[in-house]
Amino acid sequence: MAADPIHQFEITKLLPIIKIGEHDIAITNSSLFMLAAVGLVGALLIGTTGSRSLVPGRLQSMAELSYEFVANTIRSTAGNEGMRFFPLVFSLFMFILFANILGLLPYAFTVTSHIIITASLALLVFVTVVVYGFWKNGLRFFRLFVPSGIPIFILPLVVFIEVFSFFLRPISHSVRLFANMLAGHIALKVFASFITLLAGLGILGTLGAVLPLGMVIALTALELLVAFLQAYVFTILTCIYLNDAIHPGH
């Protein structure tokens, strides 16, 4: 891996496909790991649940627990009506989770450390909320921006704040995931570089490298937790936003 902690996020072309004008369409490390995440999710869900064993094995239990976890999250935030969005929410959760975990492997690429990826996912959720909100509620969807019980003299200000915060959702939704994954991997890279630098200074340096090695181990464990938490946070925010489309009244 490169010594520069930022260099690990560089997108590189692996397999050129076609060139249109000055633009190259190619398989990159980013697209490769996205395909790997989708492939692993598919292998887990299809490969382990095909037999539908009455007494599930470990992998089938993992797939079933993932299903129930996301389903309970949707029901607790958006109600039973929100289950119509289960395929979308479950796909987002599993893709983000596996992409985050894959990024922790040595020499791997962290897909969710790029704002273009997280912004695309957040915009998918935002557009879904807007389209479904107007399709189901019509103009009543605008009630989302008019909280009940607000005095009339401050209502314009409140409406402005509600509209402004609504359009900021894709930004906060995407930046939260992107920033956490970016910062965690930079910290891991920095402490890992301390190990090699100190180890090259002789016996005393090798002894001193024990501390950054311990930090790398601790940060790796923390990043595993963050990988799950960020997938969960993205999922539960998605459910909350979908609930606004289903029940726009405050």
Contacts in CASP RR format, 6 or more apart in sequence:
PFRMAT RR
TARGET T0000
AUTHOR 0000-0000-0000
METHOD contacts of the structure
MODEL  1
MAADPIHQFEITKLLPIIKIGEHDIAITNSSLFMLAAVGLVGALLIGTTG
SRSLVPGRLQSMAELSYEFVANTIRSTAGNEGMRFFPLVFSLFMFILFAN
ILGLLPYAFTVTSHIIITASLALLVFVTVVVYGFWKNGLRFFRLFVPSGI
PIFILPLVVFIEVFSFFLRPISHSVRLFANMLAGHIALKVFASFITLLAG
LGILGTLGAVLPLGMVIALTALELLVAFLQAYVFTILTCIYLNDAIHPGH
1 8 0 8 1.000
1 106 0 8 1.000
1 107 0 8 1.000
1 189 0 8 1.000
1 192 0 8 1.000
2 8 0 8 1.000
3 193 0 8 1.000
5 185 0 8 1.000
5 186 0 8 1.000
5 189 0 8 1.000
5 190 0 8 1.000
5 193 0 8 1.000
6 186 0 8 1.000
8 109 0 8 1.000
8 110 0 8 1.000
8 185 0 8 1.000
8 189 0 8 1.000
9 110 0 8 1.000
9 113 0 8 1.000
9 114 0 8 1.000
9 182 0 8 1.000
9 185 0 8 1.000
11 28 0 8 1.000
11 29 0 8 1.000
11 30 0 8 1.000
11 114 0 8 1.000
12 28 0 8 1.000
12 29 0 8 1.000
13 24 0 8 1.000
13 26 0 8 1.000
13 27 0 8 1.000
13 28 0 8 1.000
14 26 0 8 1.000
14 27 0 8 1.000
14 28 0 8 1.000
14 29 0 8 1.000
14 32 0 8 1.000
15 26 0 8 1.000
15 27 0 8 1.000
16 24 0 8 1.000
16 25 0 8 1.000
16 26 0 8 1.000
17 25 0 8 1.000
17 26 0 8 1.000
17 27 0 8 1.000
18 24 0 8 1.000
18 25 0 8 1.000
19 25 0 8 1.000
29 109 0 8 1.000
30 109 0 8 1.000
30 111 0 8 1.000
30 114 0 8 1.000
30 117 0 8 1.000
32 109 0 8 1.000
33 99 0 8 1.000
33 102 0 8 1.000
33 103 0 8 1.000
33 108 0 8 1.000
33 109 0 8 1.000
33 110 0 8 1.000
33 111 0 8 1.000
34 95 0 8 1.000
34 99 0 8 1.000
34 111 0 8 1.000
34 117 0 8 1.000
36 102 0 8 1.000
37 95 0 8 1.000
37 98 0 8 1.000
37 99 0 8 1.000
37 102 0 8 1.000
37 111 0 8 1.000
38 95 0 8 1.000
40 98 0 8 1.000
40 102 0 8 1.000
41 94 0 8 1.000
41 95 0 8 1.000
41 98 0 8 1.000
44 59 0 8 1.000
44 62 0 8 1.000
44 63 0 8 1.000
45 63 0 8 1.000
45 94 0 8 1.000
48 57 0 8 1.000
48 59 0 8 1.000
48 60 0 8 1.000
48 62 0 8 1.000
48 63 0 8 1.000
49 60 0 8 1.000
49 63 0 8 1.000
49 64 0 8 1.000
51 60 0 8 1.000
53 60 0 8 1.000
56 64 0 8 1.000
66 90 0 8 1.000
66 93 0 8 1.000
66 94 0 8 1.000
67 90 0 8 1.000
70 86 0 8 1.000
70 89 0 8 1.000
70 90 0 8 1.000
70 93 0 8 1.000
70 235 0 8 1.000
71 83 0 8 1.000
71 86 0 8 1.000
71 90 0 8 1.000
73 89 0 8 1.000
73 232 0 8 1.000
73 235 0 8 1.000
73 236 0 8 1.000
73 239 0 8 1.000
74 82 0 8 1.000
74 83 0 8 1.000
74 85 0 8 1.000
74 86 0 8 1.000
74 89 0 8 1.000
74 239 0 8 1.000
75 82 0 8 1.000
75 83 0 8 1.000
77 236 0 8 1.000
77 239 0 8 1.000
77 240 0 8 1.000
77 243 0 8 1.000
78 85 0 8 1.000
78 239 0 8 1.000
78 240 0 8 1.000
78 242 0 8 1.000
78 243 0 8 1.000
78 246 0 8 1.000
79 243 0 8 1.000
79 246 0 8 1.000
81 246 0 8 1.000
82 239 0 8 1.000
82 242 0 8 1.000
82 243 0 8 1.000
82 246 0 8 1.000
85 128 0 8 1.000
85 242 0 8 1.000
88 124 0 8 1.000
88 128 0 8 1.000
88 238 0 8 1.000
89 235 0 8 1.000
89 238 0 8 1.000
89 239 0 8 1.000
89 242 0 8 1.000
92 121 0 8 1.000
92 125 0 8 1.000
92 234 0 8 1.000
92 235 0 8 1.000
92 238 0 8 1.000
93 231 0 8 1.000
93 232 0 8 1.000
93 234 0 8 1.000
93 235 0 8 1.000
96 112 0 8 1.000
96 121 0 8 1.000
96 177 0 8 1.000
96 230 0 8 1.000
96 231 0 8 1.000
96 234 0 8 1.000
96 235 0 8 1.000
97 227 0 8 1.000
97 228 0 8 1.000
97 231 0 8 1.000
99 110 0 8 1.000
99 111 0 8 1.000
99 112 0 8 1.000
100 110 0 8 1.000
100 112 0 8 1.000
100 181 0 8 1.000
100 226 0 8 1.000
100 227 0 8 1.000
100 228 0 8 1.000
100 230 0 8 1.000
100 231 0 8 1.000
101 224 0 8 1.000
101 227 0 8 1.000
102 108 0 8 1.000
102 110 0 8 1.000
102 111 0 8 1.000
103 109 0 8 1.000
103 110 0 8 1.000
103 111 0 8 1.000
103 185 0 8 1.000
104 110 0 8 1.000
104 220 0 8 1.000
104 223 0 8 1.000
104 224 0 8 1.000
104 227 0 8 1.000
110 181 0 8 1.000
110 185 0 8 1.000
111 117 0 8 1.000
112 118 0 8 1.000
112 177 0 8 1.000
112 178 0 8 1.000
112 181 0 8 1.000
112 230 0 8 1.000
113 178 0 8 1.000
113 181 0 8 1.000
113 182 0 8 1.000
113 185 0 8 1.000
114 178 0 8 1.000
115 174 0 8 1.000
115 175 0 8 1.000
115 178 0 8 1.000
117 178 0 8 1.000
118 173 0 8 1.000
118 174 0 8 1.000
118 175 0 8 1.000
118 177 0 8 1.000
118 178 0 8 1.000
119 170 0 8 1.000
119 174 0 8 1.000
119 178 0 8 1.000
121 174 0 8 1.000
121 177 0 8 1.000
121 234 0 8 1.000
122 169 0 8 1.000
122 170 0 8 1.000
122 171 0 8 1.000
122 173 0 8 1.000
122 174 0 8 1.000
123 170 0 8 1.000
123 174 0 8 1.000
125 170 0 8 1.000
125 173 0 8 1.000
125 238 0 8 1.000
125 241 0 8 1.000
125 242 0 8 1.000
126 169 0 8 1.000
126 170 0 8 1.000
126 173 0 8 1.000
126 241 0 8 1.000
128 242 0 8 1.000
128 245 0 8 1.000
129 241 0 8 1.000
129 242 0 8 1.000
129 244 0 8 1.000
129 245 0 8 1.000
130 245 0 8 1.000
132 242 0 8 1.000
132 245 0 8 1.000
132 246 0 8 1.000
133 141 0 8 1.000
133 245 0 8 1.000
133 246 0 8 1.000
133 248 0 8 1.000
134 141 0 8 1.000
136 245 0 8 1.000
136 246 0 8 1.000
137 143 0 8 1.000
137 245 0 8 1.000
137 248 0 8 1.000
140 248 0 8 1.000
141 245 0 8 1.000
141 248 0 8 1.000
142 248 0 8 1.000
143 248 0 8 1.000
143 249 0 8 1.000
143 250 0 8 1.000
144 162 0 8 1.000
144 166 0 8 1.000
144 244 0 8 1.000
144 248 0 8 1.000
144 249 0 8 1.000
144 250 0 8 1.000
145 159 0 8 1.000
145 162 0 8 1.000
145 163 0 8 1.000
145 166 0 8 1.000
146 155 0 8 1.000
146 158 0 8 1.000
146 159 0 8 1.000
146 162 0 8 1.000
146 250 0 8 1.000
147 158 0 8 1.000
147 162 0 8 1.000
147 250 0 8 1.000
148 249 0 8 1.000
148 250 0 8 1.000
150 158 0 8 1.000
169 241 0 8 1.000
173 234 0 8 1.000
173 237 0 8 1.000
173 238 0 8 1.000
173 241 0 8 1.000
176 230 0 8 1.000
176 233 0 8 1.000
176 234 0 8 1.000
177 230 0 8 1.000
177 233 0 8 1.000
177 234 0 8 1.000
180 226 0 8 1.000
180 230 0 8 1.000
181 226 0 8 1.000
181 227 0 8 1.000
181 230 0 8 1.000
184 219 0 8 1.000
184 223 0 8 1.000
184 226 0 8 1.000
185 223 0 8 1.000
187 219 0 8 1.000
188 216 0 8 1.000
188 219 0 8 1.000
188 220 0 8 1.000
188 223 0 8 1.000
191 212 0 8 1.000
191 215 0 8 1.000
191 216 0 8 1.000
191 219 0 8 1.000
192 212 0 8 1.000
192 216 0 8 1.000
194 209 0 8 1.000
194 212 0 8 1.000
195 209 0 8 1.000
195 212 0 8 1.000
195 213 0 8 1.000
195 216 0 8 1.000
198 205 0 8 1.000
198 206 0 8 1.000
198 208 0 8 1.000
198 209 0 8 1.000
198 212 0 8 1.000
199 205 0 8 1.000
199 206 0 8 1.000
199 209 0 8 1.000
200 206 0 8 1.000
END
